[in-house]
Amino acid sequence: MQPAANATVFIVDDDASVREALAWLLRSRHLLSESFPSAEAFAAMLQGGYTTTQPSCLLLDVRMPGMSGLALFDQLRERGLAEAMPVIFLTGHADVPTAVDMVKRGAFDFCEKPFSDNALVDRIEQALARSGEVLAAWRERERLEDRLGELTERERDVMRLVAKGLPNKLIADQLAISVRTVEVHRARVFDKMEVKSAVELANLLRSGEDK
């Protein structure tokens, strides 16, 4: 899968020559990038109100003066950004065990220096695709929550029982309302949730729980 045209690769490395080489590599593959000389500089960008609305990934050096790449990764996890902005650690041979541990904790991958350009770009493109999938799932969940927010309390009651597959008569008995009232609420639920059947409604609610 090709990354979106507006996808961005963030580069955080204290070595200017590494930042420049990576930026050139990404430009040669038609990928946008933005570089930072320190973890603190990237953290300041996040604190300045950055929001993950477009696919992105982060190439992050493990060892840097001041805040380490590991500490920055922990900040991303605390902010809930590590999933939508997959992290690929750039590491020297001595740091490989640490990088492996970071992958176990949720990093996307690590790349040992000196790295293969083709292998690194392949993983970057896969990370950007993952980011796009996560953001799409977030947007769908938000859309579902918006639709749920339009339901009245009684419509929610009816919706839960409809999603369980109960017929109108049983729903009416359980809620102590008329069958006609159930039919009206059922129609409104289908309209607001943008579904055409109880099965579709159940699948929609189930997908929202899975994301």
Secondary structure, 3 states (H helix, E strand, C coil): CCCCCCCEEEEECCCHHHHHHHHHHHHHCCCEEEEECCHHHHHHHHHCCCCCCCCEEEEEECCCCCCCHHHHHHHHHHCCCCCCCCEEEEECHHHHHHHHHHHHCCCCEEEECCCCHHHHHHHHHHHHHHHHHHHHHHHHHHHHHHHHHCCCHHHHHHHHHHHCCCCHHHHHHHHCCCHHHHHHHHHHHHHHHCCCCHHHHHHHHHHHHHC
